[in-house]
Amino acid sequence: MTDEHKEKLAVGRNESRAINRYLEAIVAGKGKRGRKRTPESISMQIVRLDKEILSASAVQRLELTQKRFDLVAERERLNARVDLASVEKDFIKIAKSYAKRNGISYAAFREMGVSADVLKAAGISRAKN
């Protein structure tokens, strides 16, 4: 394998990672329907569960303990949200070359939730190039 080939492979891997981070950040940022949960509201639920656990039967304590673990994990996920602006900036830099090399269309990006403004900034248009 030549050095040039190795370099192209490395570029492709880096671009794929940046595209993946952005697409996953979009999905994570959409959230769910209904009342929005915040780390603070989850912390309040954990405090209530801790009080319930004190007077619960053994089986109830087991179920409440699992519920507490789930809430702590959810709170950590909310606190670890990806900085969308940063990953979007990286996406914009490399999306056009990635799309061209891999035959990815404007419509495919739109279907994945990438906004038209971001695609425009990346230099990806609806017209076939």
C-alpha positions as CSV (number, residue, x, y, z in Angstrom):
1,M,0.0,0.0,0.0
2,T,1.4,3.4,-1.0
3,D,1.7,6.3,1.4
4,E,-0.8,8.2,-0.8
5,H,-3.3,5.3,-0.5
6,K,-2.9,5.2,3.3
7,E,-3.5,9.0,3.4
8,K,-6.7,8.7,1.4
9,L,-7.9,5.9,3.7
10,A,-7.2,8.1,6.8
11,V,-9.0,11.0,5.2
12,G,-12.0,8.8,4.5
13,R,-12.1,7.5,8.0
14,N,-11.9,11.0,9.5
15,E,-14.7,12.3,7.2
16,S,-16.9,9.3,8.1
17,R,-16.4,10.0,11.8
18,A,-17.4,13.6,11.4
19,I,-20.4,12.8,9.3
20,N,-21.5,10.1,11.9
21,R,-21.0,12.5,14.8
22,Y,-23.2,15.1,13.2
23,L,-26.0,12.7,12.2
24,E,-26.1,11.2,15.6
25,A,-26.2,14.7,17.2
26,I,-29.2,15.6,15.1
27,V,-31.0,12.4,16.2
28,A,-30.1,13.0,19.9
29,G,-31.2,16.6,19.7
30,K,-34.7,15.9,18.4
31,G,-35.9,14.6,21.8
32,K,-39.3,13.1,22.3
33,R,-42.9,14.3,22.3
34,G,-44.5,15.7,25.4
35,R,-43.0,17.4,28.4
36,K,-39.3,17.9,28.2
37,R,-37.2,16.3,30.8
38,T,-34.3,18.2,32.4
39,P,-31.5,17.0,34.6
40,E,-33.1,18.9,37.4
41,S,-36.5,17.2,37.0
42,I,-34.8,13.9,36.9
43,S,-32.8,14.7,40.1
44,M,-36.1,15.5,41.8
45,Q,-37.5,12.1,40.8
46,I,-34.4,10.4,42.2
47,V,-34.9,12.2,45.5
48,R,-38.5,11.0,45.6
49,L,-37.4,7.4,44.7
50,D,-34.8,7.5,47.5
51,K,-37.6,8.3,50.0
52,E,-39.9,5.6,48.6
53,I,-37.1,3.0,48.8
54,L,-36.9,3.4,52.6
55,S,-40.4,2.0,53.2
56,A,-40.7,-0.4,50.3
57,S,-40.8,-4.2,50.4
58,A,-37.8,-6.1,49.1
59,V,-39.3,-6.6,45.6
60,Q,-40.4,-3.0,45.5
61,R,-36.9,-1.9,46.5
62,L,-35.5,-4.0,43.7
63,E,-37.7,-2.4,41.1
64,L,-37.2,1.1,42.5
65,T,-33.5,0.6,42.6
66,Q,-33.6,-0.3,38.9
67,K,-35.7,2.7,38.1
68,R,-33.2,4.9,40.0
69,F,-30.3,3.4,37.9
70,D,-32.3,4.2,34.7
71,L,-32.9,7.8,35.9
72,V,-29.3,8.4,36.7
73,A,-28.2,7.1,33.3
74,E,-30.8,9.3,31.6
75,R,-29.6,12.3,33.6
76,E,-26.0,11.6,32.5
77,R,-27.1,11.4,28.9
78,L,-28.8,14.7,29.1
79,N,-25.8,16.3,30.7
80,A,-23.4,14.9,28.1
81,R,-25.3,16.4,25.1
82,V,-23.0,17.0,22.1
83,D,-22.2,20.6,21.2
84,L,-24.1,20.7,17.9
85,A,-22.4,23.9,16.7
86,S,-19.0,22.3,16.8
87,V,-20.0,19.0,15.0
88,E,-22.0,21.0,12.5
89,K,-18.9,23.1,11.7
90,D,-16.9,19.9,11.1
91,F,-19.7,18.5,9.0
92,I,-19.9,21.6,6.8
93,K,-16.1,21.4,6.1
94,I,-16.1,17.8,4.8
95,A,-19.7,17.0,3.7
96,K,-19.3,17.9,0.1
97,S,-16.2,15.8,-0.5
98,Y,-17.7,12.9,1.5
99,A,-20.9,13.1,-0.5
100,K,-19.2,13.2,-3.8
101,R,-16.8,10.3,-3.0
102,N,-19.6,8.1,-1.6
103,G,-22.4,9.1,-4.0
104,I,-24.6,10.6,-1.3
105,S,-27.4,12.9,-2.6
106,Y,-28.9,16.0,-1.2
107,A,-32.2,14.1,-0.7
108,A,-30.4,11.4,1.4
109,F,-29.0,14.0,3.7
110,R,-32.4,15.7,4.0
111,E,-34.0,12.4,4.8
112,M,-31.5,12.0,7.7
113,G,-32.6,15.3,9.1
114,V,-29.8,17.6,7.9
115,S,-31.2,21.1,7.3
116,A,-31.2,22.7,3.9
117,D,-29.2,25.6,5.4
118,V,-26.5,23.3,6.6
119,L,-26.3,21.6,3.2
120,K,-26.1,24.9,1.5
121,A,-23.3,26.0,3.7
122,A,-21.5,22.7,2.9
123,G,-21.9,23.4,-0.8
124,I,-24.3,20.5,-1.4
125,S,-27.2,21.4,-3.7
126,R,-30.2,19.6,-5.0
127,A,-28.8,19.7,-8.6
128,K,-26.7,16.8,-9.6
129,N,-23.1,17.8,-10.0
